[in-house]
Amino acid sequence: MAYKWENGKIKRVSLPKKVSKKNKELLEKMAEEEVNYDEIFSFLNKLNIKIYDAAEYNKIK
Amino acid sequence: MMRLNIIKLNKIDKVTFLTYFKDEIQNNREYELIKKLVSDCNKGKNTIYILEIDNKKTAFIGLSFDRINDYPSLSVEYLFVIKSLRGKKLQKFYNKKISEILLAFIIEEIIPKIKEYVSIKYLALYPDMQNDNLTEYYLSLLPNAFKLKENKETWILLKV
């Protein structure tokens, strides 16, 4: 789901549940891809980001 | 060194949230979209992750589950970066933009955790206003991302 703005109103837009034959083939092909995100986003390690849920975060604030 | 935190939210005080960001929201359209995102979060339709840099909230992303042609997917409902940092490459963050940091974190940290329990095949983004520049920006940011056009809507998909 995502949002789109149409005629001054917000609409939720879903991913297509059925796609064309061409797109189906594309999805099948790409689903087999292996991507090394560790390498691509290696800068993240240098940033040392910490994750909290809201309750946990409020305790340390 | 700057402190970066990501805070996961399932319930939000809408007034406090909107007041916090009010000076960093571009226009009324953006304000209404954020309001809707927060309302949907409070109804359990999405989860919001806020990025905080040195105690200042700078960006957030709303995520929900969806499917594309039966492939389970994680959908970016909305990605917001404060006006003053939007589009800027930050030297202190290795010349990365805030949106890039947030998306990389979702791909590297959140998705693998979800995948320990349920399958996800794609991360999906719907470029706001179907803007071509934004579409190209996401494609340049996310290696192996591809554009899928169906029913006159363009989506950016990334195998995860």
Backbone of each chain as ProteinMPNN parsed JSONL, in Angstrom:
{"seq_chain_A": "MAYKWENGKIKRVSLPKKVSKKNKELLEKMAEEEVNYDEIFSFLNKLNIKIYDAAEYNKIK", "coords_chain_A": {"N_chain_A": [[0.832, -1.201, 0.0], [0.36, 2.252, -0.646], [0.294, 5.844, -0.781], [-1.684, 8.056, -2.726], [-2.313, 11.201, -4.198], [-5.227, 12.466, -5.299], [-7.229, 14.532, -7.126], [-7.357, 16.381, -4.96], [-7.754, 14.647, -2.875], [-6.788, 11.96, -0.649], [-5.731, 8.791, -1.623], [-5.463, 5.306, -1.006], [-3.144, 3.142, -2.448], [-2.716, 0.001, -3.845], [-0.316, -2.633, -4.434], [-0.22, -4.168, -7.67], [-2.322, -6.966, -8.005], [-2.588, -8.857, -9.944], [-0.58, -9.237, -12.75], [0.635, -8.227, -16.034], [1.672, -10.563, -18.652], [4.264, -10.056, -19.446], [5.266, -8.543, -17.278], [4.982, -10.433, -15.298], [6.858, -12.306, -16.016], [9.116, -10.764, -15.684], [9.053, -10.322, -12.902], [9.377, -12.939, -11.998], [11.901, -13.486, -12.956], [13.491, -11.57, -11.635], [13.053, -12.315, -9.026], [14.757, -14.364, -8.594], [17.196, -13.238, -8.342], [20.276, -12.6, -6.658], [21.451, -10.413, -4.324], [24.115, -8.607, -2.94], [23.661, -6.922, -0.329], [25.048, -6.203, 1.942], [27.502, -5.386, 1.122], [26.868, -3.288, -0.614], [25.583, -1.451, 1.043], [27.519, -0.844, 2.917], [28.332, 1.402, 4.277], [26.59, 1.741, 6.355], [27.498, 0.351, 8.583], [29.431, 2.009, 9.6], [27.996, 4.024, 10.667], [26.714, 3.25, 12.94], [23.952, 2.82, 13.881], [21.309, 2.782, 16.185], [18.537, 0.779, 17.162], [15.27, 1.14, 18.469], [12.245, 0.179, 20.189], [9.219, 2.024, 20.76], [8.54, 2.063, 23.54], [10.848, 1.192, 24.842], [12.591, 3.195, 24.059], [11.477, 5.456, 25.277], [12.095, 4.922, 27.891], [14.855, 5.318, 28.076], [15.088, 7.972, 27.577]], "CA_chain_A": [[0.0, 0.0, 0.0], [1.025, 3.555, -0.606], [-0.725, 6.882, -0.891], [-1.605, 8.988, -3.84], [-3.142, 12.396, -4.054], [-6.014, 12.559, -6.528], [-8.292, 15.552, -7.028], [-7.408, 16.944, -3.609], [-8.048, 13.633, -1.854], [-5.759, 10.921, -0.525], [-6.206, 7.428, -1.87], [-4.468, 4.257, -0.803], [-2.949, 2.399, -3.678], [-2.107, -1.308, -3.588], [0.47, -3.249, -5.503], [-1.124, -4.945, -8.53], [-2.427, -8.379, -7.586], [-2.345, -9.625, -11.176], [0.195, -8.408, -13.68], [0.714, -8.704, -17.423], [2.595, -11.694, -18.84], [5.621, -9.492, -19.486], [5.658, -8.19, -15.911], [5.078, -11.679, -14.529], [8.172, -12.878, -16.357], [10.11, -9.896, -15.047], [9.038, -10.617, -11.46], [9.948, -14.277, -11.801], [13.345, -13.396, -13.211], [14.137, -10.781, -10.583], [12.918, -13.044, -7.751], [15.899, -15.286, -8.49], [18.435, -12.451, -8.175], [20.922, -12.523, -5.344], [22.158, -9.136, -4.239], [24.883, -8.483, -1.704], [23.4, -5.595, 0.239], [26.067, -5.889, 2.964], [28.565, -4.657, 0.429], [26.317, -2.046, -1.176], [25.262, -0.5, 2.108], [28.544, -1.025, 3.965], [28.448, 2.648, 5.049], [25.737, 1.657, 7.55], [28.309, -0.128, 9.718], [30.194, 3.133, 10.17], [27.082, 4.986, 11.296], [26.341, 2.72, 14.245], [22.566, 3.203, 14.187], [20.653, 1.929, 17.183], [17.078, 0.715, 16.951], [14.482, 0.99, 19.69], [10.803, 0.36, 20.021], [8.855, 3.275, 21.43], [8.566, 1.921, 25.003], [12.258, 1.096, 25.199], [13.166, 4.509, 23.796], [10.992, 6.379, 26.303], [12.788, 4.624, 29.156], [16.211, 5.874, 28.103], [15.031, 9.426, 27.361]], "C_chain_A": [[0.869, 1.254, 0.0], [-0.1, 4.595, -0.736], [-0.562, 7.642, -2.19], [-2.648, 10.083, -3.639], [-3.895, 12.56, -5.359], [-7.181, 13.515, -6.311], [-8.47, 16.065, -5.599], [-7.723, 15.94, -2.517], [-6.946, 12.582, -1.83], [-6.398, 9.564, -0.79], [-5.091, 6.46, -1.542], [-4.349, 3.467, -2.089], [-2.171, 1.112, -3.359], [-1.22, -1.726, -4.73], [-0.494, -4.058, -6.378], [-1.129, -6.431, -8.142], [-2.231, -9.321, -8.767], [-1.601, -8.715, -12.131], [0.195, -9.029, -15.076], [1.742, -9.842, -17.523], [4.055, -11.209, -18.806], [6.13, -9.16, -18.068], [5.812, -9.431, -15.028], [6.448, -12.316, -14.761], [9.295, -12.08, -15.688], [10.206, -10.199, -13.547], [9.672, -11.971, -11.163], [11.465, -14.244, -11.96], [14.045, -12.685, -12.038], [14.082, -11.484, -9.217], [14.093, -13.997, -7.529], [17.217, -14.559, -8.214], [18.977, -12.55, -6.75], [21.719, -11.226, -5.302], [22.876, -9.047, -2.891], [24.71, -7.064, -1.117], [24.424, -5.206, 1.307], [27.166, -5.022, 2.35], [28.06, -3.284, -0.034], [26.088, -0.99, -0.084], [26.272, -0.597, 3.26], [28.714, 0.238, 4.822], [27.624, 2.591, 6.343], [26.537, 1.239, 8.791], [29.051, 1.014, 10.4], [29.283, 4.093, 10.942], [26.61, 4.539, 12.68], [24.931, 3.169, 14.684], [21.972, 2.23, 15.201], [19.144, 1.943, 16.944], [16.373, 0.444, 18.279], [13.011, 0.864, 19.32], [10.411, 1.521, 20.931], [8.996, 3.186, 22.957], [10.011, 1.943, 25.518], [12.928, 2.48, 25.099], [12.748, 5.511, 24.882], [11.695, 6.172, 27.637], [14.166, 5.282, 29.213], [16.225, 7.394, 27.929], [15.06, 10.188, 28.672]], "O_chain_A": [[1.957, 1.288, 0.573], [-1.281, 4.253, -0.793], [0.548, 7.842, -2.684], [-3.689, 9.899, -3.009], [-3.287, 12.769, -6.409], [-8.008, 13.318, -5.421], [-9.59, 16.169, -5.097], [-7.936, 16.318, -1.365], [-6.267, 12.338, -2.828], [-7.457, 9.238, -0.255], [-3.917, 6.749, -1.77], [-5.35, 3.164, -2.738], [-1.128, 1.135, -2.705], [-1.352, -1.238, -5.853], [-1.486, -4.581, -5.872], [-0.079, -7.053, -7.978], [-1.764, -10.448, -8.602], [-1.961, -7.549, -12.297], [-0.188, -10.183, -15.269], [2.555, -10.056, -16.624], [4.937, -11.848, -18.232], [7.271, -9.46, -17.717], [6.656, -9.473, -14.133], [7.1, -12.794, -13.833], [10.278, -12.638, -15.2], [11.301, -10.317, -12.996], [10.413, -12.122, -10.192], [12.205, -14.88, -11.21], [15.062, -13.157, -11.528], [14.947, -11.278, -8.366], [14.379, -14.384, -6.396], [18.226, -15.186, -7.892], [18.223, -12.579, -5.777], [22.568, -10.984, -6.161], [22.312, -9.371, -1.847], [25.501, -6.157, -1.378], [24.644, -4.02, 1.554], [27.674, -4.081, 2.959], [28.732, -2.266, 0.133], [26.363, 0.195, -0.272], [25.912, -0.447, 4.427], [29.183, 0.159, 5.957], [27.919, 3.3, 7.305], [26.283, 1.714, 9.898], [29.272, 0.996, 11.611], [29.752, 4.876, 11.768], [26.163, 5.354, 13.488], [24.761, 3.81, 15.721], [22.12, 1.014, 15.079], [18.559, 2.962, 16.579], [16.821, -0.365, 19.091], [12.573, 1.366, 18.284], [11.198, 1.944, 21.778], [9.504, 4.11, 23.592], [10.335, 2.621, 26.493], [13.725, 2.863, 25.956], [13.561, 6.31, 25.346], [11.873, 7.11, 28.414], [14.594, 5.746, 30.269], [17.263, 8.03, 28.114], [15.019, 11.418, 28.673]]}, "seq_chain_B": "MMRLNIIKLNKIDKVTFLTYFKDEIQNNREYELIKKLVSDCNKGKNTIYILEIDNKKTAFIGLSFDRINDYPSLSVEYLFVIKSLRGKKLQKFYNKKISEILLAFIIEEIIPKIKEYVSIKYLALYPDMQNDNLTEYYLSLLPNAFKLKENKETWILLKV", "coords_chain_B": {"N_chain_B": [[31.153, 11.875, 17.541], [28.137, 11.538, 15.738], [24.914, 10.72, 17.06], [22.791, 8.242, 15.986], [19.527, 7.2, 15.933], [16.942, 4.803, 15.469], [13.538, 4.7, 15.758], [10.888, 2.612, 16.453], [7.473, 2.815, 15.793], [4.174, 2.069, 16.769], [1.994, 3.233, 17.695], [0.882, 6.537, 17.776], [0.879, 9.851, 19.018], [-1.006, 11.929, 17.382], [-1.299, 14.769, 17.213], [0.93, 15.778, 18.621], [2.971, 14.712, 17.076], [2.538, 15.86, 14.509], [2.815, 18.52, 15.18], [5.467, 18.617, 15.952], [6.791, 18.298, 13.503], [5.874, 20.408, 12.006], [7.102, 22.788, 10.941], [8.777, 21.762, 9.108], [7.494, 20.646, 7.071], [6.557, 20.602, 3.705], [4.182, 21.482, 2.273], [0.526, 21.771, 2.157], [-0.52, 19.457, 1.056], [1.419, 17.53, 1.61], [1.26, 17.621, 4.371], [-1.33, 16.601, 4.802], [-1.003, 14.012, 3.81], [0.813, 12.95, 5.641], [-0.701, 13.105, 7.946], [-2.657, 11.232, 7.362], [-1.086, 8.927, 7.145], [-0.223, 8.647, 9.792], [-2.68, 8.305, 11.1], [-3.425, 5.87, 9.983], [-1.389, 4.304, 10.987], [-2.033, 4.288, 13.68], [-4.268, 2.762, 13.498], [-3.253, 0.35, 13.091], [-2.437, -0.276, 10.526], [-0.024, 0.228, 9.396], [3.542, 0.464, 10.118], [5.62, 2.814, 11.642], [8.86, 4.084, 11.257], [11.114, 6.144, 12.803], [13.786, 8.323, 12.121], [16.316, 9.55, 14.07], [18.597, 12.083, 14.655], [21.135, 12.931, 16.709], [19.21, 13.452, 18.778], [17.321, 14.864, 17.31], [14.474, 14.624, 15.4], [14.489, 13.568, 12.151], [13.536, 12.274, 9.907], [11.131, 9.958, 8.564], [9.633, 6.727, 7.941], [6.997, 4.86, 6.592], [5.798, 1.589, 6.791], [4.253, -1.273, 5.281], [2.634, -4.486, 4.771], [2.195, -6.154, 1.64], [1.189, -7.538, -1.542], [2.533, -8.607, -4.638], [1.436, -9.917, -7.505], [1.208, -12.375, -6.142], [3.657, -12.508, -4.848], [5.029, -12.028, -1.713], [5.416, -8.872, -0.242], [7.1, -5.946, 1.022], [5.89, -2.823, 1.585], [6.659, 0.546, 0.985], [4.99, 2.952, 2.49], [5.085, 5.664, 2.873], [7.651, 8.066, 2.697], [9.396, 10.36, 4.485], [11.393, 13.241, 4.688], [12.824, 15.817, 6.583], [12.315, 19.193, 5.553], [14.567, 20.888, 5.561], [16.719, 19.184, 5.23], [16.295, 17.761, 3.027], [17.152, 16.083, 0.054], [19.811, 16.596, 0.368], [23.242, 15.736, 0.337], [25.049, 14.431, 2.917], [28.016, 15.244, 4.364], [29.058, 14.367, 6.785], [27.874, 11.959, 6.962], [29.081, 10.243, 5.161], [28.589, 11.269, 2.639], [25.987, 10.552, 2.071], [22.446, 10.653, 1.492], [19.672, 11.475, 3.634], [17.369, 9.96, 3.074], [18.479, 7.824, 1.8], [19.968, 6.609, 3.811], [17.937, 5.81, 5.531], [16.429, 4.008, 3.905], [18.404, 2.12, 3.333], [18.852, 1.137, 5.877], [16.402, -0.093, 6.424], [16.449, -2.126, 4.493], [18.771, -3.542, 5.157], [18.611, -4.074, 7.91], [15.954, -4.271, 8.988], [14.351, -5.823, 7.2], [15.769, -8.362, 6.985], [15.28, -9.277, 9.603], [12.482, -9.569, 9.673], [12.282, -11.513, 7.75], [13.206, -13.726, 9.054], [11.014, -14.867, 10.075], [8.766, -14.661, 8.332], [8.188, -14.902, 4.803], [9.533, -12.567, 2.491], [9.625, -11.09, -0.618], [9.934, -8.833, -2.214], [10.768, -5.349, -1.96], [8.732, -2.591, -2.131], [8.185, 0.517, -3.723], [6.228, 3.409, -4.175], [6.542, 5.909, -6.283], [6.145, 9.183, -5.198], [3.533, 11.121, -6.439], [4.043, 10.013, -8.827], [6.314, 10.924, -9.907], [8.801, 11.49, -12.317], [11.503, 12.2, -11.902], [11.877, 11.511, -9.256], [11.416, 8.795, -9.422], [13.597, 8.008, -10.984], [15.579, 8.733, -9.201], [15.2, 6.911, -7.048], [15.774, 4.584, -8.439], [18.453, 4.955, -8.978], [19.501, 4.944, -6.496], [19.024, 2.461, -5.388], [20.537, -0.397, -6.023], [19.911, -2.809, -8.518], [17.219, -2.373, -8.405], [14.068, -2.145, -10.029], [11.752, -0.9, -12.487], [8.279, -1.178, -12.569], [5.488, -1.167, -14.518], [2.068, -1.049, -14.306], [-1.362, -1.09, -14.971], [-1.349, 1.694, -15.46], [0.09, 2.637, -13.318], [3.202, 3.309, -11.829], [5.637, 1.405, -10.235], [8.42, 0.986, -8.045], [10.512, -1.666, -7.654], [12.327, -3.903, -5.576], [14.326, -6.653, -5.225], [14.511, -8.492, -2.297]], "CA_chain_B": [[30.357, 11.124, 16.574], [26.702, 11.809, 15.889], [24.13, 9.554, 17.48], [21.636, 7.972, 15.128], [18.583, 6.22, 16.475], [15.708, 4.535, 14.735], [12.52, 4.34, 16.74], [9.736, 1.95, 15.819], [6.228, 3.268, 16.405], [2.91, 1.465, 16.348], [0.954, 4.164, 18.167], [1.459, 7.882, 17.759], [0.018, 10.986, 19.335], [-1.016, 12.638, 16.094], [-1.106, 16.221, 17.363], [2.335, 16.004, 18.994], [3.793, 14.346, 15.918], [2.396, 16.879, 13.456], [3.35, 19.783, 15.696], [6.93, 18.499, 15.921], [7.315, 18.434, 12.141], [5.118, 21.405, 11.231], [7.944, 23.739, 10.196], [9.617, 21.009, 8.161], [6.596, 20.068, 6.055], [6.604, 21.474, 2.532], [2.9, 22.079, 1.871], [-0.669, 21.174, 2.731], [-0.654, 18.1, 0.519], [2.329, 16.705, 2.398], [0.692, 17.58, 5.721], [-2.478, 15.685, 4.778], [-0.493, 12.646, 3.622], [1.411, 12.52, 6.912], [-1.823, 12.914, 8.869], [-3.277, 9.949, 6.986], [-0.131, 7.869, 7.5], [-0.249, 8.501, 11.249], [-3.984, 7.707, 11.442], [-3.372, 4.455, 9.596], [-0.484, 3.643, 11.933], [-2.801, 4.082, 14.915], [-5.265, 1.7, 13.245], [-2.514, -0.901, 12.886], [-2.28, -0.583, 9.099], [1.392, 0.349, 9.031], [4.474, 0.743, 11.21], [6.457, 3.959, 11.285], [10.21, 4.132, 11.814], [11.619, 7.517, 12.796], [15.243, 8.466, 12.23], [16.677, 10.664, 14.938], [20.035, 12.391, 14.654], [21.417, 13.751, 17.904], [17.923, 13.797, 19.418], [16.395, 15.605, 16.436], [13.786, 13.737, 14.465], [14.792, 14.134, 10.837], [12.875, 11.572, 8.798], [10.418, 8.739, 8.957], [9.172, 5.877, 6.84], [5.871, 4.002, 6.971], [5.883, 0.317, 6.068], [3.159, -2.237, 5.447], [2.75, -5.666, 3.905], [1.341, -6.189, 0.453], [1.578, -8.629, -2.443], [2.483, -8.331, -6.062], [1.307, -11.183, -8.225], [1.444, -13.448, -5.17], [4.937, -12.405, -4.138], [4.896, -11.181, -0.523], [6.253, -7.677, -0.39], [7.02, -4.888, 2.018], [5.622, -1.622, 0.811], [6.934, 1.834, 1.619], [3.762, 3.74, 2.355], [5.472, 7.071, 2.751], [8.993, 8.362, 3.219], [9.47, 11.8, 4.708], [12.636, 13.819, 5.21], [12.547, 17.224, 6.904], [12.568, 20.108, 4.43], [15.921, 21.465, 5.607], [17.76, 18.203, 4.877], [15.838, 17.019, 1.848], [17.979, 16.116, -1.151], [21.202, 16.972, 0.665], [24.226, 14.706, 0.681], [25.667, 14.91, 4.145], [29.421, 14.849, 4.443], [29.301, 13.606, 8.029], [27.339, 10.61, 6.763], [29.743, 9.658, 3.99], [27.912, 11.832, 1.465], [24.697, 9.9, 1.824], [21.254, 11.446, 1.826], [18.899, 10.89, 4.733], [16.465, 8.93, 2.54], [19.319, 6.668, 1.481], [20.298, 5.959, 5.087], [16.718, 5.174, 6.033], [16.106, 2.847, 3.064], [19.458, 1.115, 3.531], [18.612, 0.522, 7.178], [15.248, -1.0, 6.276], [16.875, -3.279, 3.688], [19.832, -4.291, 5.824], [18.341, -4.443, 9.301], [14.564, -4.629, 9.302], [13.861, -6.91, 6.346], [16.287, -9.678, 7.405], [14.616, -9.708, 10.85], [11.141, -10.048, 9.298], [12.442, -12.737, 6.961], [13.45, -14.881, 9.928], [9.712, -15.438, 10.44], [7.884, -14.777, 7.153], [8.882, -14.629, 3.549], [9.323, -11.317, 1.741], [10.403, -11.187, -1.85], [10.227, -7.516, -2.775], [10.471, -4.071, -1.303], [8.051, -1.805, -3.164], [8.006, 1.962, -3.501], [5.355, 4.09, -5.131], [7.084, 7.281, -6.321], [5.137, 10.197, -4.909], [3.012, 11.84, -7.618], [4.572, 9.301, -10.0], [7.298, 11.857, -10.424], [9.876, 10.809, -13.053], [12.8, 12.452, -11.26], [11.913, 10.709, -8.032], [11.538, 7.403, -9.876], [15.008, 7.818, -11.376], [16.378, 8.838, -7.988], [15.122, 5.62, -6.351], [16.467, 3.571, -9.241], [19.901, 5.163, -8.855], [19.855, 4.693, -5.092], [18.87, 1.058, -5.025], [21.042, -1.255, -7.095], [19.02, -3.922, -8.875], [15.798, -2.01, -8.382], [13.536, -2.017, -11.381], [10.482, -0.189, -12.617], [7.221, -2.036, -13.092], [4.303, -0.353, -14.818], [0.868, -1.888, -14.456], [-2.579, -0.267, -14.797], [-0.936, 3.106, -15.479], [0.813, 3.01, -12.104], [4.592, 2.872, -11.833], [6.201, 1.01, -8.953], [9.831, 0.607, -8.018], [10.622, -2.907, -6.885], [13.682, -4.323, -5.27], [14.366, -8.006, -4.665], [15.19, -8.451, -0.985]], "C_chain_B": [[28.863, 11.36, 16.817], [25.962, 10.532, 16.269], [22.909, 9.409, 16.581], [20.777, 6.88, 15.76], [17.445, 6.027, 15.491], [14.699, 4.065, 15.768], [11.297, 3.799, 16.016], [8.456, 2.361, 16.551], [5.017, 2.531, 15.845], [1.722, 2.319, 16.783], [1.596, 5.54, 18.259], [0.43, 8.899, 18.22], [0.07, 11.925, 18.124], [-0.703, 14.131, 16.228], [0.36, 16.533, 17.676], [3.254, 15.778, 17.796], [3.742, 15.439, 14.843], [2.961, 18.224, 13.9], [4.875, 19.766, 15.618], [7.47, 18.813, 14.529], [6.756, 19.642, 11.373], [5.975, 22.376, 10.407], [8.799, 23.06, 9.133], [8.772, 20.324, 7.09], [6.442, 21.082, 4.933], [5.283, 22.204, 2.235], [1.718, 21.308, 2.468], [-0.867, 19.723, 2.292], [0.185, 17.109, 1.351], [1.787, 16.529, 3.827], [-0.446, 16.566, 5.796], [-2.029, 14.235, 4.625], [0.101, 12.096, 4.928], [0.307, 12.229, 7.937], [-2.474, 11.546, 8.634], [-2.371, 8.776, 7.385], [-0.186, 7.579, 9.002], [-1.577, 7.876, 11.701], [-3.967, 6.221, 11.137], [-2.448, 3.656, 10.516], [-1.251, 3.326, 13.22], [-3.898, 3.036, 14.748], [-4.573, 0.363, 12.97], [-2.303, -1.26, 11.423], [-0.83, -0.458, 8.635], [2.237, 0.53, 10.292], [5.377, 1.88, 10.746], [7.802, 3.851, 12.003], [10.718, 5.566, 11.668], [13.14, 7.494, 12.899], [15.541, 9.733, 13.025], [18.192, 10.864, 14.886], [20.303, 13.36, 15.793], [20.137, 14.32, 18.523], [16.98, 14.616, 18.559], [15.782, 14.635, 15.433], [13.907, 14.331, 13.057], [14.031, 13.481, 9.685], [12.048, 10.426, 9.363], [9.929, 8.005, 7.716], [8.041, 5.004, 7.387], [5.907, 2.74, 6.133], [4.65, -0.54, 6.31], [3.387, -3.423, 4.519], [1.785, -5.565, 2.736], [1.783, -7.381, -0.379], [1.586, -8.119, -3.857], [2.506, -9.665, -6.783], [1.713, -12.374, -7.347], [2.811, -13.437, -4.5], [4.746, -11.514, -2.9], [5.91, -10.029, -0.569], [6.081, -6.744, 0.805], [6.895, -3.59, 1.239], [5.969, -0.371, 1.621], [5.698, 2.703, 1.415], [4.081, 5.215, 2.151], [6.86, 7.247, 3.341], [9.105, 9.885, 3.299], [10.828, 12.186, 5.261], [12.354, 15.292, 5.478], [13.069, 18.12, 5.768], [14.029, 20.573, 4.378], [17.028, 20.479, 5.228], [17.44, 17.452, 3.586], [16.794, 17.189, 0.655], [19.444, 16.415, -0.899], [22.069, 15.77, 0.984], [24.987, 15.225, 1.888], [27.07, 14.342, 4.312], [29.698, 13.969, 5.666], [28.737, 12.191, 7.948], [27.832, 10.023, 5.438], [29.039, 10.037, 2.685], [26.626, 11.1, 1.076], [23.567, 10.857, 2.173], [20.49, 10.708, 2.928], [18.005, 9.747, 4.224], [17.246, 7.648, 2.235], [19.662, 5.876, 2.752], [19.096, 5.164, 5.597], [16.374, 3.918, 5.224], [17.145, 1.733, 3.255], [19.242, 0.385, 4.856], [17.454, -0.478, 7.116], [15.69, -2.283, 5.558], [17.865, -4.165, 4.463], [19.459, -4.812, 7.214], [16.92, -4.947, 9.561], [14.118, -5.86, 8.497], [14.461, -8.275, 6.747], [15.624, -10.203, 8.683], [13.223, -10.262, 10.531], [11.264, -11.401, 8.598], [12.813, -13.964, 7.8], [12.133, -15.596, 10.219], [8.766, -15.621, 9.25], [8.661, -14.374, 5.899], [8.533, -13.229, 3.002], [10.187, -11.418, 0.496], [10.822, -9.815, -2.364], [9.986, -6.387, -1.767], [9.875, -3.195, -2.4], [7.942, -0.343, -2.759], [7.092, 2.51, -4.583], [5.846, 5.534, -5.195], [5.973, 8.314, -6.171], [4.806, 10.998, -6.164], [3.511, 11.227, -8.933], [5.62, 10.153, -10.721], [8.494, 11.116, -11.065], [11.236, 10.984, -12.387], [12.975, 11.605, -10.0], [12.081, 9.227, -8.374], [12.995, 7.11, -10.226], [15.927, 7.871, -10.159], [16.384, 7.5, -7.233], [15.885, 4.545, -7.118], [17.99, 3.707, -9.105], [20.394, 4.786, -7.455], [19.915, 3.209, -4.763], [19.344, 0.155, -6.161], [20.094, -2.436, -7.29], [17.531, -3.607, -8.739], [15.328, -1.902, -9.819], [12.142, -1.409, -11.336], [9.443, -1.174, -13.149], [5.978, -1.184, -13.286], [3.125, -1.278, -15.061], [-0.338, -0.987, -14.158], [-2.237, 1.219, -14.644], [-0.241, 3.583, -14.2], [2.244, 2.486, -12.213], [5.059, 2.565, -10.413], [7.694, 0.766, -9.14], [9.901, -0.633, -7.13], [12.076, -3.293, -6.711], [13.608, -5.706, -4.648], [15.121, -7.942, -3.336], [15.342, -9.86, -0.427]], "O_chain_B": [[28.399, 11.376, 17.957], [26.326, 9.429, 15.862], [22.106, 10.331, 16.439], [21.253, 5.789, 16.074], [17.04, 6.948, 14.783], [14.966, 3.152, 16.55], [10.75, 4.425, 15.108], [8.372, 2.264, 17.775], [4.853, 2.387, 14.633], [0.601, 2.148, 16.304], [2.713, 5.686, 18.757], [-0.744, 8.82, 17.859], [1.062, 12.615, 17.891], [0.069, 14.682, 15.443], [0.955, 17.43, 17.081], [4.18, 16.548, 17.542], [4.775, 15.88, 14.339], [3.516, 18.972, 13.095], [5.499, 20.766, 15.264], [8.478, 19.505, 14.387], [7.125, 19.868, 10.221], [5.6, 22.738, 9.292], [9.468, 23.732, 8.348], [9.277, 19.523, 6.303], [6.225, 22.269, 5.177], [5.281, 23.408, 1.977], [1.897, 20.325, 3.188], [-1.323, 18.88, 3.065], [-0.27, 16.03, 1.729], [1.849, 15.444, 4.405], [-0.52, 15.77, 6.732], [-2.604, 13.334, 5.236], [-0.09, 10.929, 5.268], [0.368, 11.254, 8.685], [-2.792, 10.815, 9.572], [-2.844, 7.763, 7.9], [-0.193, 6.423, 9.425], [-1.591, 7.017, 12.583], [-4.437, 5.409, 11.934], [-2.694, 2.481, 10.789], [-1.13, 2.234, 13.774], [-4.399, 2.489, 15.731], [-5.228, -0.631, 12.655], [-2.022, -2.415, 11.103], [-0.464, -0.99, 7.587], [1.71, 0.723, 11.388], [5.837, 1.9, 9.605], [7.864, 3.565, 13.199], [10.749, 6.125, 10.572], [13.705, 6.728, 13.679], [15.083, 10.827, 12.694], [18.961, 9.917, 15.054], [19.764, 14.466, 15.83], [20.021, 15.524, 18.752], [15.926, 15.03, 19.041], [16.488, 13.923, 14.718], [13.478, 15.458, 12.811], [13.898, 14.07, 8.612], [12.25, 9.99, 10.496], [9.826, 8.561, 6.623], [8.123, 4.481, 8.499], [6.031, 2.803, 4.91], [4.077, -0.535, 7.4], [4.216, -3.375, 3.61], [0.711, -4.971, 2.835], [2.654, -8.146, 0.036], [0.752, -7.298, -4.239], [3.461, -10.434, -6.683], [2.463, -13.253, -7.772], [3.086, -14.291, -3.658], [4.342, -10.36, -3.035], [7.084, -10.21, -0.891], [5.061, -6.757, 1.494], [7.695, -3.3, 0.349], [5.611, -0.257, 2.793], [5.404, 3.132, 0.299], [3.435, 5.911, 1.368], [7.196, 6.646, 4.361], [8.931, 10.593, 2.306], [11.348, 11.551, 6.178], [11.702, 15.947, 4.666], [14.089, 17.848, 5.135], [14.64, 20.642, 3.312], [18.151, 20.892, 4.938], [18.219, 16.62, 3.122], [17.183, 18.304, 0.307], [20.237, 16.482, -1.838], [21.702, 14.904, 1.779], [25.509, 16.34, 1.868], [27.272, 13.13, 4.389], [30.443, 12.99, 5.608], [29.075, 11.331, 8.761], [27.076, 9.388, 4.702], [28.917, 9.23, 1.763], [26.245, 11.048, -0.094], [23.706, 11.738, 3.021], [20.639, 9.502, 3.122], [17.899, 8.701, 4.864], [16.735, 6.54, 2.395], [19.645, 4.646, 2.761], [19.218, 4.017, 6.028], [16.06, 2.878, 5.803], [16.798, 0.554, 3.328], [19.426, -0.829, 4.944], [17.526, -1.567, 7.685], [15.341, -3.387, 5.975], [17.784, -5.393, 4.413], [19.937, -5.863, 7.639], [16.722, -5.932, 10.272], [13.576, -6.814, 9.056], [13.72, -9.253, 6.839], [15.427, -11.408, 8.839], [12.831, -11.303, 11.058], [10.462, -12.308, 8.82], [12.745, -15.096, 7.321], [12.123, -16.778, 10.566], [8.049, -16.619, 9.17], [9.635, -13.624, 5.946], [7.384, -12.791, 3.056], [11.357, -11.793, 0.572], [11.925, -9.648, -2.885], [9.141, -6.468, -0.875], [10.454, -3.072, -3.48], [7.648, -0.016, -1.61], [7.174, 2.123, -5.749], [5.6, 6.308, -4.27], [4.996, 8.314, -6.919], [5.697, 11.489, -6.857], [3.415, 11.837, -9.998], [5.78, 10.105, -11.941], [9.108, 10.246, -10.448], [12.026, 10.043, -12.313], [14.047, 11.067, -9.721], [12.803, 8.501, -7.69], [13.552, 6.093, -9.814], [16.924, 7.151, -10.088], [17.442, 7.015, -6.83], [16.557, 3.702, -6.524], [18.718, 2.715, -9.114], [21.537, 4.37, -7.265], [20.743, 2.763, -3.968], [18.632, -0.033, -7.147], [19.551, -2.981, -6.329], [16.686, -4.48, -8.939], [16.114, -1.6, -10.718], [11.462, -1.406, -10.31], [9.72, -1.921, -14.087], [5.478, -0.563, -12.348], [3.176, -2.17, -15.908], [-0.321, -0.216, -13.199], [-2.79, 1.904, -13.783], [-0.01, 4.778, -14.02], [2.466, 1.353, -12.64], [4.89, 3.379, -9.505], [8.162, 0.399, -10.217], [9.409, -0.637, -6.002], [12.925, -3.045, -7.567], [12.906, -5.909, -3.657], [16.228, -7.408, -3.263], [15.886, -10.038, 0.663]]}, "name": "protein", "num_of_chains": 2, "seq": "MAYKWENGKIKRVSLPKKVSKKNKELLEKMAEEEVNYDEIFSFLNKLNIKIYDAAEYNKIKMMRLNIIKLNKIDKVTFLTYFKDEIQNNREYELIKKLVSDCNKGKNTIYILEIDNKKTAFIGLSFDRINDYPSLSVEYLFVIKSLRGKKLQKFYNKKISEILLAFIIEEIIPKIKEYVSIKYLALYPDMQNDNLTEYYLSLLPNAFKLKENKETWILLKV"}
